């Protein structure tokens, strides 16, 4: 993935800071575009609703008047406006595409158009768009972006996600991934929601929530912000003061990653400008204060950068734009962040485990092997030739990849920590740690050393894959007996399990996940090898020629070898390769 390459080069400072939990996510409709209507579809629906309700027998039809006002916002000439045929569906109009393109930058003005005196001011939002059933439907399914953000939050790398989206897809993804959603996450829609204490992460929905509006219309309908009259006065309304101040603090104190958010709304610009007045952003800045997950910068992005860097923007506009433009949209960016962040955590613990053992050069060798394994995994995030497939087929491929990733990580870490097997295809996610790597290691009960050894074992597997000495297939929670990973050669098929210590190993065997007399099983134990048991006599971990499961202790292997090369050969011997 090209984004991973940027994380290792031009955006390395961003990647490092992100993995320390320094960035707040600011999210827009782009992350939900494949699950709910995008702005173009939204506007098409509005125009079609008005057109289909026009009563041509009425000279003062309120729907015709509203339709004409919307079309004037598209800058139609009088003769073009007069030629519109309301008997034809809007999508079949010759000017359909031009009208939608013109309205996109005026969407808030469109939604503010009144439809007669008898309909409420939010008629186009609530009725024409059918927000409760379009954006608040319980049948909506999270997409790749939502699951990736949820993973990053559960890994403790994103304590705050600010979103302008009405849908509840991020919250739904979090609910699916963790049974502790209610105690871990606070969802802020109203200012008083900030008073909820206890959760360690937050989702801030400053433009309202369609799910809550569907369930409690009397309380949350008026909080759905989309109309120009709402946006223009949002920052000045007393009931929004607490929300505005909280957003200003986040933008001033934390670094910003924007995904799928155009940032063209005036209330956002006011929030950002207010934040910068309190704490200006310097230039040069490393890591960058603002990163935009976009392929190209639009005028409103440049305006955002101008607001953010203030007087420092003049004379540095080109360099600032280059530092901010990631060059990829939300889906590839988030997939890359998940893979990079998991690898970075393991790399951090590998470095600490081997600190002072073999020297920096040897550690770097193993980290390169671990990155190689990450990059091999990244190749499976997209089909081999996406240009030959329809867009929906590519989407399905990426969704399957994320579902598989969640299942494999949950399987691997549940077995590693406890020796127990997770519920098959539960959809739950087991994080490596609930904090960034360095912070997690400060907890005396956190198994940082064992995770470092897990990273070393995975690096050894990555080395063998890079050398072509075996191929690999990840495990599946519906077939735990097949291992967490399977390694293949022309003569060998090894089902590999990773456990952190002898207690987890004992539990794994008690559950019947493997047979100790099965020569096609390899158990990788992070800790020193346990005392030899009478029922399973071995002087050392490894293979002794008998039909029995192979075992490899990472800690003992490090003690008994003098380099990564020797450790790799020891691993190969233990696995019978």
Secondary structure, DSSP 4 states (H G I P E B T S, - for coil): -HHHHHHTTTTHHHHHHHTTT-EEEEE-GGGGTTTS--HHHHHHHHHHHHHHT--TT-TT-HHHHHHHHHHHHTT--HHHHHT--TTS-GGGSTTHHHHHHHHHTTHHHHHT---TTTS-TTHIIIIIS-HHHHTS-TT----HHHHHHHHHHHTTS-SEEEE---S-HHHHHHHHH-TTHHHHEEEESSGGGGG--S-SEEEEETT--HHHHHH-HHHHGGG---SHHHHHHHTTSGGGHHHHHHHHHHHHHSEEEEES-----HHHHHHHHHHHHHSPPPSS-SS-SEEEE-SS--HHHHHHHHHHHGGGSTTTHHHHHHHHB-SS-HHHHHHHHHHHHHHHHHHHHHHHHSTTTT-HHHHHHHHHHHHHHHHHHHGGGS-TTGGGS-HHHHHHHHHHHHHHHHHHHHHHHHHHHHSPPPPTT------S-SS-HHHHTTSTTS-HHHHHHHHHHHHHHHHHHHTTS-EEEE--GGGGGG-SEEEE-SS-EEEEEEESSHHHHHHHHHTTSS-TT-TTEEEEESSPPPPPBTTB--SSSS--SSSS-EEEEHHHHHHH-SSHHHHHHHHHHHHT-
